[in-house]
Amino acid sequence: MKLRVPSLVELHAFLAVCRVGSFRQAAEDLCVTQAAVSRAVQRLEEHLGGCRLFDRSSQGVLLSERGRQFRQLIEPHVVALESATAKFMEPRAPGKLRLSVIPTLGTKWLLPRLPHFQARQPSLDIEMRQFRHDEDFIRDDVDVWIEVKRPRRRWPAHLQVTYLMGRDIIPVCAPQVLPRLKQPADLMREVLLHHTNFPDNWARWANMAGLPGEPKLGPGYDLSMNLIFAAKEGLGVAITQPCLIERELQNGELVVPFALPVSTGRGYFVCTDKNRPATAGQLAFIAWVQDEARATSGA
């Protein structure tokens, strides 16, 4: 019988380009060359009778209408195959825990606390794996993810997702900026630093503070770490989650001009694959990190 199904190499290449909108980035995610991804997609298009799956332009790579239809048909099944394979494979080593944590939260909040967890679990070998901004959560080299809820993006159906912390945001600034800020309206005369992935944060806060009009945004940063550093240097007023600036607040490098936390409805979440049996180390870490998050939120 002649097989009509394309190879998984071709399907994975196609879906990777769908997720990130770039042949180059898809190649990096798949650990292959860009030429290999291009050839795989070309073979797939030929296999489908010369169907054009992507529209290429100076703005990037966009799915064609036929490409969109094909993705809807195959993606759930490819994900199911990945999950079934991971589930069938031998259980993960009970003495190892592999984490993927969004960078600023990992550096500023988790890593300073991690020695306390390791003291509780001295036989557990903890590995920090590469964080991917366009994570598909089908990797078999990660046991626990800590991710931010992104706008207009749903969690995959195979994930067990639990809120951790970080929904609230507050304005922060260097101490030398504070004397200029007598009331919330004074912020509108300052340089408003923002995270480029969440440009609506200032508007949310201004609306809750009862400020009229749309805030005029200043420089944007694609990493919270850089946003925090810019605020420490007095380049403007930033808006961020309190859990990311604990040390800066304790040291007096940053101050909160107005203690008015505002919820974004997003925050950080602990994610695991519910189709894979949990190890004792995984369960112990999740319980511990949730306790730490509750303590942080209470403080």
Salt bridges, closest charged atoms under 4 A:
GLU10 OE2 - ARG43 NE 3.07
GLU28 OE2 - ARG24 NH1 2.92
ASP55 OD1 - ARG52 NE 2.65
GLU65 OE2 - ARG68 NH2 2.37
GLU75 OE1 - ARG71 NE 3.11
GLU82 OE2 - HIS12 NE2 2.84
GLU127 OE2 - LYS96 NZ 3.40
GLU127 OE1 - ARG129 NH2 2.40
GLU135 OE1 - ARG139 NH1 2.74
ASP136 OD2 - ARG19 NH2 3.35
ASP141 OD2 - ARG129 NH1 3.54
ASP141 OD1 - ARG139 NE 3.03
ASP143 OD1 - ARG92 NH1 2.98
ASP143 OD1 - ARG98 NH2 2.89
GLU147 OE1 - ARG150 NH2 3.55
ASP186 OD1 - ARG189 NH2 2.69
GLU190 OE1 - ARG180 NH2 2.86
ASP200 OD2 - ARG204 NE 3.01
ASP200 OD2 - ARG266 NH1 3.77
GLU246 OE2 - ARG113 NH2 2.87
GLU248 OE2 - LYS108 NZ 2.16
GLU253 OE2 - LYS232 NZ 3.66
ASP291 OD1 - ARG294 NH2 2.45
GLU292 OE1 - ARG113 NE 3.23
